[in-house]
Amino acid sequence: MIFMFHIDVYLKMKRRQKYIVWAAVFLACLGISSGAVMYINGAHGLGLTWVILGGLVPILIIITTVKNLNSYYSKG
């Protein structure tokens, strides 16, 4: 019985991690593409900054959220 509970918790955590990763990929594509548009339209400094942040922020979101999920489900 306890073993089945652990499998259920594990599957829920993996499913949530998958959703978080897809959301972060979407944010990265959105940030990088909008930064590229800014760069092409002449705002070179802002566009380059936006591209860099658009690539880094989703990675940080994934790392912190997966850590929080792991700590939340390991308390159980």
C-alpha positions as CSV (number, residue, x, y, z in Angstrom):
1,M,0.0,0.0,0.0
2,I,2.7,2.5,0.9
3,F,4.7,1.4,-2.2
4,M,1.7,2.3,-4.4
5,F,1.5,5.7,-2.7
6,H,5.1,6.4,-3.5
7,I,4.6,5.5,-7.1
8,D,1.6,7.8,-7.3
9,V,3.5,10.7,-5.8
10,Y,6.4,10.0,-8.1
11,L,4.2,10.0,-11.2
12,K,2.5,13.3,-10.1
13,M,5.8,14.9,-9.6
14,K,7.1,13.8,-13.0
15,R,3.9,15.1,-14.7
16,R,4.2,18.5,-13.0
17,Q,7.9,18.7,-13.9
18,K,7.0,18.0,-17.6
19,Y,4.5,20.9,-17.6
20,I,7.0,23.2,-16.0
21,V,9.6,22.3,-18.6
22,W,7.2,22.9,-21.5
23,A,6.1,26.3,-20.0
24,A,9.8,27.3,-19.6
25,V,10.5,26.3,-23.2
26,F,7.6,28.5,-24.3
27,L,8.9,31.4,-22.3
28,A,12.4,31.0,-23.7
29,C,11.1,31.0,-27.3
30,L,9.0,34.0,-26.6
31,G,11.8,35.9,-24.9
32,I,14.5,35.1,-27.5
33,S,12.2,35.9,-30.4
34,S,11.0,39.2,-29.0
35,G,14.6,40.1,-28.2
36,A,15.6,39.2,-31.8
37,V,12.8,41.5,-33.1
38,M,14.0,44.3,-30.9
39,Y,17.6,43.8,-32.2
40,I,16.5,43.8,-35.8
41,N,14.4,46.9,-35.3
42,G,17.4,48.9,-34.1
43,A,17.3,48.5,-30.3
44,H,20.6,46.6,-30.2
45,G,21.4,46.9,-26.5
46,L,17.9,46.2,-25.3
47,G,17.4,43.4,-27.8
48,L,20.7,41.6,-26.9
49,T,19.8,41.9,-23.2
50,W,16.3,40.6,-23.8
51,V,17.7,37.6,-25.7
52,I,20.1,36.8,-22.9
53,L,17.5,37.1,-20.2
54,G,15.0,35.2,-22.3
55,G,17.4,32.3,-22.4
56,L,18.4,32.4,-18.7
57,V,15.2,33.1,-16.8
58,P,13.4,29.9,-18.0
59,I,16.4,27.8,-16.9
60,L,16.2,29.4,-13.4
61,I,12.5,28.8,-13.3
62,I,13.0,25.1,-14.1
63,I,15.7,24.7,-11.5
64,T,13.9,26.4,-8.6
65,T,10.5,24.8,-9.3
66,V,11.9,21.3,-9.6
67,K,13.8,21.8,-6.4
68,N,10.6,23.0,-4.7
69,L,8.6,20.1,-6.1
70,N,11.2,17.6,-4.9
71,S,11.3,19.1,-1.4
72,Y,7.5,19.2,-1.3
73,Y,7.0,15.6,-2.2
74,S,9.9,14.3,-0.2
75,K,8.3,15.5,3.1
76,G,5.4,13.0,2.7
